[in-house]
Amino acid sequence: MTDTTAQPATGEAAAAGHAEQLDRYISFWNADTETEQHRLAAAVFADDVEYRALIGVLTGPQALIDFRNRFTGHMGDVALRLREQPQVHHDRARLRWEILIDNGVGDSTSFATGTDVIQLDEDGRIGSITVFLDRAPDGFTPETHH
């Protein structure tokens, strides 16, 4: 007898796995401790992950951890929030985000908005991230960050 139990299509299963990985990606940027950052980075990023933004090109999970910690060291309490559900097809994802800065009185101020285009490798780990600013922070000039 033939098994007629519905099985998710490979594309659906991959999309579900990518969604979990994208959730971990957001959690990485919001992680408070270096221990948590390292745990998430090991699960999320390929060893040679490449991060391309107006500020420059970073390579490897440790470079992303260092960047995140320099940013929060300068800006204080920040949170990366999605502006809408990620769009995923094949091995690519598009995440539209907003960075919120805690203003110290129980409220947050929008710092910037942007879009990350992410490529996932054959293992489902993030191999590259290309960052676009949709609304740059006040006074931001990319030339001063190269």
MORAKA-V920701 format. One record per residue. N is the residue number from 1. BURIAL is # if it has 16 or more other ideal C-beta (glycine too) atoms within 10 Angstrom, else .. Layout:
<<N,BURIAL> <N,BURIAL>>
This chain:
<<1,.> <2,.> <3,.> <4,.> <5,.> <6,.> <7,.> <8,.> <9,.> <10,.> <11,.> <12,.> <13,.> <14,#> <15,#> <16,.> <17,.> <18,#> <19,.> <20,.> <21,#> <22,#> <23,.> <24,#> <25,#> <26,#> <27,#> <28,#> <29,#> <30,#> <31,#> <32,.> <33,.> <34,.> <35,.> <36,.> <37,#> <38,.> <39,.> <40,#> <41,#> <42,.> <43,.> <44,#> <45,#> <46,#> <47,.> <48,.> <49,#> <50,#> <51,#> <52,.> <53,#> <54,.> <55,#> <56,.> <57,.> <58,#> <59,.> <60,#> <61,#> <62,.> <63,#> <64,#> <65,#> <66,.> <67,.> <68,#> <69,.> <70,.> <71,.> <72,#> <73,.> <74,.> <75,.> <76,.> <77,.> <78,#> <79,.> <80,#> <81,.> <82,.> <83,.> <84,.> <85,.> <86,#> <87,.> <88,#> <89,.> <90,.> <91,.> <92,.> <93,#> <94,.> <95,#> <96,#> <97,#> <98,#> <99,#> <100,#> <101,#> <102,.> <103,.> <104,.> <105,.> <106,.> <107,.> <108,#> <109,.> <110,.> <111,#> <112,#> <113,#> <114,#> <115,.> <116,#> <117,.> <118,#> <119,#> <120,#> <121,.> <122,.> <123,.> <124,.> <125,#> <126,#> <127,#> <128,#> <129,#> <130,.> <131,#> <132,.> <133,.> <134,.> <135,.> <136,.> <137,.> <138,.> <139,.> <140,.> <141,.> <142,.> <143,.> <144,.> <145,.> <146,.>>
